[in-house]
Amino acid sequence: MKKLVLALTGTALLVAAAVTYTVSARHGAADAEPAAQLTLAPGRLLFRDTATGRVGAVPLGDPQAKRQLGDLKCDRFAVAKQTAACLAVKPGTLPAVTEVRVLDDHLAVRHTETLPGTPSRARVSPDGKRVYWTLFVTGDSYAQTGFSTRAGLYEADTGQLVKTIEELPVFVGGNRYFAADANYWGITFAPDGNRFYATLGSKGTTYLVEADYARYRGKTLRENVECPSLSPDGKRVAFKKKVADGVWRLAVLELGTLEETALAESRSVDDQALWQDDGTILYGLDNAVWAVPADGSGTPRKLVADAASPAVTG
């Protein structure tokens, strides 16, 4: 079975942010209205409603419209094609346990895995065939903070599960990289379902890794890239760039030239950005979903308040 390592030495600040995201508002507000029958019909912006934890939806062309709330509760949510992913902490578990749910186009559960950890990231490959995630866990001896991560992969078309994707051979400067604290996170797949990108973190440095799923190997492209998100055209990566301890800025990298463009969002964003289309980046910040142009122009625009974990149906 193919495996890649995806663990993160995450700082206490990152861990605190993830835990806060997971538990905040989860039980804070009553579900005041009946559940809507949500689907993955085209032209929708779906998200996690932070007041209830339920998956919500608005028209992508009119994000200020009254939101519809389904009955599904998630801590992280993602969609692509006719597949959705829902990560939800199982109540009353300590250490934390997460249910990874693979959903169909009517958000009915197709498959569930129960795994140790707290939700950090969730994504679905552009072809809808792979669901992947990252969870914060405890117990790795090299993690001085006591936390690291596990990333897993479920192949929706074959039913194959890899609970922890480990042992991805990565080359740095042409040499195979070995380190006890080497960790990977923030996977993003290309439309072909084979090429993918991720972050490698080790010894205080992060790298953008480009990898081949079939050949099962990767190489680093440049430093200081976290949580990459590949554009629909497969030519650019949106990412968060560390500028100080606990402070990140959004940027876009041209993969052909490695030219970097800073985006117009001046606040610190600790999220894996999402491409709405080839010209617009979405992200969660300050209890809302925001949009900003991918070319560095314009200003951030709030799309939906009391929302996080945006997902767009095509």
C-alpha positions in Angstrom: 0.0 0.0 0.0 1.3 3.4 -0.9 2.2 5.5 2.1 3.5 9.1 2.7 4.5 10.7 6.0 2.3 13.6 6.9 3.1 14.6 10.5 3.6 18.1 11.8 5.7 19.3 14.7 3.2 22.1 15.1 3.8 24.8 17.6 1.7 25.3 20.7 0.1 28.2 19.0 -0.9 26.2 16.0 -2.3 23.4 18.2 -4.2 25.9 20.4 -5.7 27.4 17.2 -6.8 24.0 15.9 -8.3 22.9 19.2 -10.1 26.2 19.6 -11.5 25.9 16.1 -12.7 22.4 16.8 -14.5 23.1 20.1 -15.6 26.7 19.8 -19.3 27.3 19.3 -19.9 23.6 18.7 -22.3 23.4 21.5 -22.9 27.1 22.0 -26.0 27.8 20.0 -29.2 25.8 19.7 -30.2 24.6 16.2 -33.1 27.0 15.9 -34.4 26.0 12.5 -35.3 22.8 10.7 -32.6 21.2 8.6 -32.5 22.0 4.8 -31.9 19.2 2.3 -28.4 20.3 1.0 -26.8 18.9 -2.1 -23.7 19.5 -4.1 -25.6 21.2 -6.9 -23.4 23.6 -8.9 -22.9 27.2 -7.9 -23.1 26.9 -4.2 -20.8 28.1 -1.4 -20.9 25.6 1.4 -19.3 26.2 4.8 -19.3 25.3 8.5 -21.8 27.5 10.4 -19.8 28.4 13.5 -22.8 29.1 15.7 -24.2 25.6 15.3 -21.4 23.4 13.7 -23.8 22.5 10.9 -23.0 22.6 7.2 -24.5 25.7 5.6 -25.0 26.9 2.0 -25.6 30.1 0.1 -25.6 30.8 -3.6 -22.1 31.5 -4.8 -23.3 34.5 -6.8 -25.3 35.9 -3.8 -23.4 35.0 -0.6 -25.4 37.5 1.5 -28.6 35.5 0.9 -30.2 33.7 3.8 -28.2 30.7 4.6 -29.6 27.2 4.5 -28.4 24.8 7.2 -28.4 21.1 6.9 -28.4 18.5 9.7 -24.8 17.5 9.2 -22.3 18.7 11.8 -18.6 19.0 10.9 -15.4 20.6 12.3 -13.8 20.6 8.8 -15.6 20.3 5.5 -14.6 20.0 1.8 -16.1 19.1 -1.5 -15.1 18.3 -5.1 -17.2 16.9 -8.0 -19.8 14.6 -6.3 -17.8 13.9 -3.2 -17.7 15.7 0.1 -15.6 15.1 3.3 -16.7 15.9 6.9 -14.3 15.7 9.8 -16.0 15.7 13.2 -14.7 15.2 16.7 -16.5 12.3 18.4 -18.0 13.7 21.7 -16.7 12.6 25.0 -13.4 11.1 23.8 -10.1 11.9 25.5 -7.6 11.8 23.8 -9.7 13.2 21.0 -11.1 10.9 18.3 -12.3 12.1 14.9 -14.8 10.6 12.5 -13.8 11.0 8.9 -17.0 10.8 6.8 -17.0 10.4 3.0 -20.3 11.8 1.6 -22.2 11.6 -1.7 -23.7 14.5 -3.6 -26.7 14.6 -1.2 -24.4 14.6 1.8 -25.4 11.1 2.7 -22.6 9.1 4.4 -20.9 6.6 2.0 -18.0 5.7 4.3 -16.8 6.4 7.8 -13.4 6.0 9.5 -12.8 6.6 13.2 -9.2 7.9 13.8 -7.3 9.3 16.8 -6.7 13.1 16.7 -8.4 16.5 16.3 -9.3 17.9 12.8 -6.8 20.2 11.2 -7.3 20.1 7.4 -9.6 18.3 4.9 -9.7 18.3 1.2 -11.1 16.3 -1.8 -9.1 15.8 -4.9 -10.5 17.7 -8.0 -11.7 14.5 -9.6 -13.6 13.6 -6.4 -11.8 10.2 -6.1 -9.7 10.9 -3.0 -10.5 12.3 0.4 -7.5 13.3 2.5 -7.2 14.9 6.0 -4.7 16.0 8.7 -5.4 15.4 12.4 -3.5 16.7 15.4 -2.4 13.9 17.7 -0.2 13.3 20.7 2.5 10.9 21.6 5.4 11.4 19.1 8.7 11.4 21.0 10.3 14.0 18.7 7.5 16.5 19.1 8.7 18.7 21.9 5.3 20.4 22.2 3.7 16.9 22.7 1.7 17.3 19.5 2.2 16.2 15.9 -0.2 15.3 13.1 -1.4 12.3 11.1 -2.6 12.6 7.5 -4.7 9.9 5.9 -6.2 9.2 2.5 -9.3 7.3 1.4 -9.7 6.4 -2.3 -13.4 6.7 -2.8 -13.4 4.9 -6.1 -11.5 1.8 -4.8 -12.3 1.8 -1.1 -8.6 1.8 -0.2 -7.7 3.4 3.1 -4.4 4.6 4.3 -4.8 5.7 7.9 -1.4 7.4 8.0 0.4 8.2 4.8 4.0 7.6 5.6 7.4 7.1 4.1 7.3 9.5 1.2 10.8 9.7 -0.2 11.6 13.4 -0.6 14.7 14.9 -2.2 16.1 18.2 -1.0 18.8 19.7 -3.3 19.0 16.4 -5.2 19.7 14.4 -2.0 17.2 12.1 -0.2 16.1 13.8 3.0 16.1 11.9 6.3 15.2 13.4 9.7 13.4 12.1 12.7 11.3 15.3 12.8 10.4 15.4 9.1 6.6 16.2 8.9 4.3 16.7 6.0 0.9 18.5 5.9 -1.4 20.5 3.6 -1.8 18.1 0.7 -3.3 19.4 -2.5 -3.8 17.3 -5.7 -3.7 18.3 -9.3 -6.7 17.6 -11.6 -5.0 14.5 -12.9 -5.3 12.9 -9.5 -1.6 12.0 -9.5 0.6 15.1 -9.1 0.3 16.7 -5.7 1.9 19.3 -3.4 2.4 19.4 0.3 4.5 21.1 3.0 7.5 19.4 4.5 8.6 20.8 7.9 11.8 19.9 9.6 14.4 21.6 11.8 12.6 24.9 11.8 12.2 25.1 8.1 9.3 24.5 5.8 9.5 23.5 2.1 7.0 23.1 -0.7 7.1 19.6 -2.0 6.0 18.5 -5.4 5.3 14.7 -5.6 4.2 12.0 -7.9 1.6 9.7 -6.3 2.1 6.8 -8.8 5.9 6.9 -8.6 5.8 7.6 -4.9 8.5 10.2 -4.6 8.8 14.0 -4.3 11.2 16.9 -4.4 11.3 20.3 -2.7 10.8 23.4 -4.8 11.4 26.3 -2.3 11.3 27.2 1.4 8.7 28.9 3.5 5.5 27.5 2.0 2.7 26.1 4.2 -0.7 24.7 3.4 -0.5 24.9 -0.4 -3.6 24.9 -2.5 -3.3 24.2 -6.2 -5.2 26.5 -8.6 -7.8 24.9 -10.9 -5.5 25.4 -13.9 -2.8 23.5 -12.0 -0.2 26.3 -12.6 -0.2 28.2 -9.3 -0.2 27.5 -5.6 -1.9 29.7 -3.0 -0.2 29.3 0.4 0.5 30.9 3.8 4.0 32.3 4.3 5.4 32.7 7.8 6.6 36.3 8.5 6.9 36.1 12.3 6.2 33.6 15.1 2.5 32.8 14.8 2.0 35.3 11.9 1.3 34.2 8.3 0.5 36.1 5.1 -1.3 34.7 2.0 0.6 34.6 -1.3 0.4 32.8 -4.7 3.4 31.1 -6.3 3.8 30.6 -10.1 5.0 27.0 -10.3 6.7 27.5 -13.7 8.9 30.5 -12.5 8.6 30.3 -8.7 7.6 33.9 -8.8 5.7 34.9 -5.7 2.8 37.4 -5.5 1.6 38.7 -2.1 -2.2 38.9 -1.8 -4.1 42.0 -0.6 -5.0 40.4 2.8 -2.7 42.1 5.3 -3.9 40.1 8.4 -2.5 36.9 9.6 -4.3 33.9 8.0 -3.8 30.4 9.5 -5.9 28.4 7.0 -5.4 26.3 3.9 -6.8 28.7 1.2 -9.3 27.5 -1.4 -9.6 28.6 -5.0 -13.1 29.7 -5.9 -11.9 29.9 -9.5 -8.6 30.7 -11.3 -8.9 34.4 -10.1 -10.3 34.3 -6.6 -9.0 32.9 -3.3 -11.3 32.0 -0.3 -10.2 31.5 3.3 -11.5 31.5 6.8 -10.6 34.4 9.2 -12.1 36.1 12.2 -15.2 33.8 12.2 -16.0 34.6 8.6 -15.3 33.4 5.0 -13.4 36.0 2.9 -12.4 36.4 -0.7 -9.4 38.1 -2.3 -8.1 38.4 -5.9 -5.4 35.9 -6.7 -3.3 38.4 -8.6 -2.5 40.6 -5.6 -5.0 43.4 -6.6 -8.1 44.6 -4.8 -9.1 44.2 -1.2 -10.4 41.4 1.0 -14.2 41.0 0.8 -16.3 39.3 3.5 -18.6 36.7 1.9 -20.3 35.0 4.8 -20.2 35.8 8.6 -20.2 33.2 11.3 -18.6 30.7 8.9 -15.5 28.7 8.3 -14.1 25.9 6.2 -15.5 27.1 2.8 -16.2 24.7 -0.1 -17.4 25.5 -3.6 -19.4 23.3 -5.9 -18.6 23.4 -9.6 
